[in-house]
Amino acid sequence: MTGKKFAGNFIRYALIVVLAVVIIMSLVILGCQKQAGTGSNQPGGNEPAGKIRVSGAWALYPMMVKWADEYQKLHPNVRIDVSAGGAGKGAADALAGLVEIGMISRNIKPEEETQGAFYVPVVKDAVFPVIAATNPAIEELKKHGIKKQALIDLFINAKPLTWGEIAGAKVKEKVQVYTRSDSCGAAETWAQYLGKKKQEELKGTGVYGDPGVAEAVRRDPLGIGYNNLNYAYDARNGNPVDGLFIIPIDVNENGQVDPEEMLTTKADAIKAVQTGKYPSPPARDLFLMTKTSFNGLAKEFVHWILTDGQKFLGEVGYIQLAPEQLTEALKKLGY
């Protein structure tokens, strides 16, 4: 073989190798981008693929875990990472672009709207006063409930009340009040019900997270706290979480627990909220938030939540939005 012919063949082979390397590297980079980004529906009817990051309210966490599991069954190439940490964290993460979806369990704040918060309601929830099932005044509380003023005196005015003074029982031990230490919708909602605007105005021993408050109260026969619906009641049987008792609020203040005020089971609680017998704002809407607008895979996921995803609410134990709210949310989303 002449030198010229050898050189020509070598150049051709080299070009083929370079071209092959370029093609392979392009495919690798494309694959990495698909996995690292938020993903999207691919043209030509291909399955959606990518990752969605979600963080925020404890109130929405059990429902979001269920939604994520069911959506991933439908679309195996989608990965949804869900973490709790309070509504404040969800809002901050969404507005900073650290997650595609923030879970919010309170009204959206004006300063968040100024930063470009875009949000839609997806479900209803409620906050309930909880005590230990071993509370020394529990039999009287079952009959008479608790008045709103007593809750104001405990959580706002920090009055050193005894359980006997609250329940009309011969109990001299003082009430131990527990509140949330993390920025959350449950605490803000509870404060608003008691006539204040911010969770910082609530008094009591601060405990992190819904599970933390439930556990602190369960262990303290003299304690009182508040929990979102799915941390007050057991999802498996609809009864209060083992060791807890949900105090009925004597809404009409007639000194007794009327049938519509009973909160014996989760079904009772949901019915009370749906019929308006349980007071608002402890009953409130829960939201999903992002910055500016939901896009790509995250938008498709939220759309699924507002449509097919609603059928899982009863299974987890949440309260559906009114039909007109769902219609308005879908319209806002662009559907």
C-alpha positions in Angstrom: 0.0 0.0 0.0 1.4 3.4 -1.0 1.9 6.1 1.6 -0.9 8.2 0.0 -3.4 5.4 0.0 -2.6 4.5 3.6 -3.0 8.2 4.7 -6.3 8.5 2.9 -7.7 5.3 4.6 -6.4 6.4 8.0 -8.2 9.8 7.7 -11.5 8.1 6.7 -11.3 5.7 9.6 -10.5 8.6 12.0 -13.4 10.6 10.8 -15.8 7.6 11.3 -14.5 7.1 14.8 -14.8 10.8 15.6 -18.4 10.9 14.3 -19.4 7.8 16.3 -17.9 9.4 19.5 -19.9 12.6 18.8 -23.1 10.7 18.3 -22.6 8.6 21.5 -21.7 11.7 23.6 -24.8 13.5 22.3 -27.1 10.7 23.3 -25.5 10.5 26.8 -25.8 14.2 27.3 -29.5 14.1 26.1 -30.2 11.3 28.6 -28.6 13.2 31.5 -30.6 16.3 30.7 -33.8 14.3 30.6 -33.0 12.9 34.1 -31.7 16.1 35.6 -34.5 18.4 34.5 -38.2 18.6 35.3 -39.0 16.6 32.2 -41.8 17.0 29.8 -44.2 15.1 27.5 -42.3 14.0 24.5 -43.5 14.6 20.9 -45.0 11.7 19.0 -47.1 10.4 22.0 -44.1 9.0 23.9 -44.3 8.5 27.6 -43.5 11.5 29.9 -40.2 11.2 31.6 -38.3 13.2 34.2 -38.2 14.3 37.8 -40.5 16.4 39.9 -39.4 17.8 43.2 -42.1 18.6 45.8 -41.7 20.0 49.4 -43.8 21.8 52.0 -46.8 21.4 54.2 -47.2 18.4 56.5 -51.0 18.7 56.0 -50.6 17.8 52.3 -47.8 15.3 52.7 -49.8 12.0 53.0 -52.0 13.0 50.1 -49.1 14.0 47.9 -47.3 10.7 48.6 -50.3 8.8 47.5 -50.7 11.0 44.3 -47.0 10.6 43.5 -47.2 6.8 43.9 -50.3 6.5 41.7 -48.9 8.8 39.0 -45.6 6.9 38.9 -47.5 3.7 38.4 -49.1 5.2 35.3 -45.8 6.8 34.1 -42.9 4.6 35.2 -40.3 7.0 33.7 -41.4 9.8 36.0 -39.8 10.2 39.4 -41.5 12.3 42.0 -39.5 13.2 45.2 -41.8 14.4 48.1 -40.6 15.9 51.4 -42.4 17.6 54.2 -41.1 20.5 56.3 -43.9 23.0 56.7 -45.8 25.4 54.4 -43.1 28.0 54.9 -40.5 25.8 53.5 -42.7 24.7 50.6 -43.3 28.4 49.7 -39.6 29.3 50.0 -38.4 26.3 48.0 -41.0 26.9 45.2 -40.2 30.6 44.9 -36.4 29.9 44.9 -36.8 27.3 42.2 -35.5 24.5 44.5 -38.6 22.5 43.8 -41.2 22.4 41.0 -44.1 22.2 43.4 -44.5 23.7 46.9 -47.3 22.3 49.2 -49.0 25.1 51.1 -51.6 24.7 53.9 -52.5 28.3 54.5 -53.5 31.4 52.5 -50.8 32.7 50.1 -49.1 35.8 51.6 -49.0 39.1 49.7 -45.2 39.1 49.7 -45.2 35.7 48.1 -47.6 36.9 45.4 -45.2 39.8 44.8 -42.4 37.3 44.2 -44.5 35.7 41.5 -46.3 32.9 43.4 -48.7 30.9 41.1 -51.0 28.5 43.0 -54.1 26.4 42.8 -56.2 24.7 45.5 -56.3 20.9 45.3 -58.1 19.7 48.4 -59.5 20.7 51.8 -58.2 19.9 55.3 -58.9 21.0 58.8 -57.1 21.5 62.1 -58.4 19.9 65.3 -57.6 20.3 69.0 -56.1 17.1 70.4 -55.4 15.8 73.9 -54.2 12.5 75.4 -56.7 9.7 75.7 -55.4 9.5 79.3 -56.5 13.1 80.2 -58.0 13.1 83.7 -61.0 15.2 82.6 -61.7 13.2 79.4 -65.2 12.0 80.4 -66.4 15.5 81.0 -64.8 16.7 77.8 -66.7 14.0 75.9 -70.0 15.4 77.2 -69.3 19.1 77.2 -66.5 19.7 74.7 -64.4 22.8 74.8 -65.4 26.4 74.2 -63.5 28.7 71.9 -62.8 31.1 74.7 -61.0 28.4 76.6 -58.7 27.8 73.6 -58.1 31.6 73.3 -57.1 31.7 77.0 -54.7 28.8 76.6 -53.1 29.5 73.2 -53.3 33.3 73.0 -53.5 34.6 76.6 -51.4 31.9 78.2 -53.7 31.7 81.2 -52.6 29.0 83.7 -56.0 27.1 83.5 -56.6 23.8 85.1 -58.4 21.0 83.3 -61.0 21.2 86.0 -61.7 24.9 85.1 -62.1 23.9 81.4 -64.1 20.8 81.7 -66.1 21.4 84.9 -64.4 18.5 86.6 -62.6 18.0 89.9 -59.2 18.1 88.4 -56.6 20.5 89.8 -53.7 19.9 87.4 -52.8 22.7 85.0 -53.0 22.4 81.2 -49.8 22.0 79.3 -50.0 23.7 75.9 -48.1 22.5 72.8 -47.8 24.4 69.5 -45.7 24.1 66.3 -42.1 25.3 66.2 -41.8 25.1 62.4 -43.4 27.6 60.0 -46.6 25.9 59.0 -50.2 26.4 57.8 -51.7 24.5 60.7 -50.4 27.0 63.3 -51.3 30.0 61.2 -54.8 28.7 60.6 -55.2 27.9 64.3 -54.0 31.4 65.2 -56.5 32.9 62.8 -59.4 30.9 64.3 -58.4 32.3 67.7 -58.5 35.9 66.5 -54.8 36.4 65.6 -53.0 36.6 62.2 -49.6 34.9 62.8 -48.5 31.6 64.3 -45.9 33.6 66.4 -48.8 34.8 68.4 -49.6 31.3 69.7 -48.2 30.4 73.2 -47.0 27.0 74.3 -44.1 24.6 74.1 -42.9 24.5 70.5 -42.7 21.1 68.8 -41.6 20.4 65.2 -44.1 19.0 62.7 -47.5 17.4 62.9 -46.1 14.1 64.1 -44.1 15.8 66.8 -47.2 17.6 68.3 -49.3 14.4 68.2 -46.5 12.4 70.0 -45.9 15.2 72.6 -49.6 15.3 73.4 -50.0 11.5 73.4 -47.3 11.2 76.0 -48.6 14.0 78.3 -52.0 13.4 80.0 -52.2 17.1 80.8 -51.3 18.3 77.3 -53.3 20.0 74.5 -52.2 20.7 71.0 -53.7 20.8 67.5 -53.2 18.5 64.4 -54.2 18.4 60.8 -56.9 15.8 59.9 -54.6 13.1 58.8 -52.3 13.3 61.9 -55.3 13.4 64.3 -56.9 10.3 62.8 -55.5 7.0 61.8 -55.8 6.4 58.0 -56.2 2.7 58.5 -59.3 2.6 60.6 -60.6 6.2 60.7 -60.3 6.4 64.5 -58.2 8.9 66.4 -54.5 8.1 66.4 -53.8 5.6 69.2 -53.4 7.5 72.4 -55.2 10.7 71.2 -58.6 12.1 71.7 -60.0 14.9 69.5 -61.9 17.4 71.6 -65.3 18.5 70.1 -65.6 22.3 70.0 -68.8 23.5 71.6 -69.6 25.7 68.7 -73.0 26.9 69.8 -71.8 27.1 73.4 -74.8 25.3 74.9 -72.6 23.4 77.3 -73.0 20.0 75.6 -71.7 18.1 72.6 -74.4 18.0 70.0 -74.5 15.1 67.5 -73.2 17.3 64.6 -70.3 18.5 66.8 -69.0 15.0 67.6 -65.6 14.2 66.2 -65.4 10.5 67.2 -64.2 9.3 63.8 -62.5 10.7 60.7 -65.9 10.3 58.9 -67.5 12.5 61.6 -64.8 15.1 61.2 -65.1 15.2 57.4 -68.9 15.5 57.5 -68.6 18.3 60.0 -66.3 20.2 57.7 -68.3 19.5 54.6 -71.6 20.7 56.2 -70.1 23.7 57.8 -70.7 22.5 61.3 -67.0 22.6 62.1 -65.8 26.2 62.3 -63.7 28.0 59.8 -60.7 28.9 59.5 -59.7 25.6 61.1 -61.2 24.1 57.9 -59.3 25.5 54.9 -58.1 24.9 51.4 -54.7 23.4 50.7 -52.6 24.7 47.7 -49.9 23.7 45.3 -47.5 26.6 44.4 -44.8 27.4 42.0 -43.0 30.5 40.6 -44.8 32.2 37.7 -46.6 29.1 36.3 -46.5 25.3 36.3 -44.7 24.0 33.2 -43.9 20.8 31.5 -44.2 17.6 33.5 -45.1 19.5 36.7 -48.1 21.1 35.0 -49.3 17.7 33.7 -49.0 16.2 37.2 -51.0 19.0 38.8 -53.6 18.7 36.0 -53.9 14.9 36.8 -54.2 15.8 40.5 -57.2 18.1 39.8 -58.9 15.4 37.6 -58.2 11.7 37.9 -56.2 12.2 41.2 -59.3 13.3 43.0 -60.6 9.8 43.2 -57.9 8.9 45.8 -59.1 11.5 48.4 -61.5 9.2 50.2 -58.9 6.5 50.4 -56.4 8.8 52.2 -59.1 10.7 54.1 -59.1 14.2 52.6 -62.0 16.5 51.7 -62.8 17.4 48.1 -63.0 20.9 46.9 -66.4 22.2 45.6 -66.9 21.4 41.9 -66.7 25.1 41.0 -63.4 25.4 42.8 -62.0 22.5 40.7 -63.3 24.1 37.5 -61.7 27.4 38.4 -58.4 25.8 39.3 -58.2 23.9 36.0 -59.0 27.1 34.1 -56.2 28.9 35.9 -53.9 26.1 35.1 -54.8 26.5 31.4 -57.3 23.7 30.7 
